[in-house]
Amino acid sequence: MLLETHDSHPTGTDIARILRLVEPSGTTKAIWDVLHPWRHGEQPENTANAVRGSLAYCQFIDAIIGAGPDSVTLTLPGQGAIPISAIAGMAEKISKNQGDETFWACPKWEKAWHPHLAELPEALTALRAILMPMATS
């Protein structure tokens, strides 16, 4: 079972607290949706520390955050304020320290709810350029 940083539990700190309560043996893992901890003011280093040891994978999306956590404008990866590359580095390190052979990353694209967004192929290309810069050069 996986628990995502979202809704009533948007930060890594929230996820860590819940996992300690419901799954102290550690078989339930965390999905780090990079948007929600960021928009609620949790620094990526704090999210990484909170999910260390229980990270299943990251969902990558980018956005510009306005005056509050509910003032979010989604953008193409690399055009917003979320430090995707730094987060990917932290998450990859956590994965390796957990003994995972592969770091799992998932693009999160919400064009159905945000029609102003580019089409998925453009978003995938932009995210790939951030996560795999050598592969796109």
C-alpha positions, 0 to 999 in steps of 0.5 A, a space after each residue: 500500500 502507498 500513501 501520497 503527500 496530498 489533501 489532508 496530509 500534504 507534507 512528508 512530515 504528515 506522511 511519516 507521522 501516519 506511517 508510524 501510527 498505522 504501519 510501524 513495520 514499514 511495509 506501507 510506503 510513501 509517494 512523494 508528490 513534489 507539489 504538495 509539500 512545496 506548496 505547504 512550505 515544507 522544504 525538500 530536505 525536510 520532506 526527504 528526511 521525513 520519507 527516508 526509509 519509506 519512499 516508493 517513488 516521486 510524482 513530478 509536476 511543476 508550478 508557481 505558487 502564489 499568495 497561499 498554498 491554494 494559489 497554484 499555477 501549474 507549468 511545464 516542468 522546469 518553468 515553475 518554482 519547484 526544484 525538481 532536479 534537487 528533489 530527484 537527486 534526494 529521492 534517488 539517494 533515498 532509493 539507493 540507501 533503501 536498497 532499491 536497484 532503480 529510482 522510480 519517478 512518475 510524471 504527473 500531468 493534469 491537463 484534464 483539469 488545467 486545459 492551459 497546460 501543454 500536451 503530454 508529449 511536451 511535458 514528458 520531454 521537459 521532465 526528461 530534460 530535467 531528470 535525464 539531462 545526458 539522455 536529451 543532449 
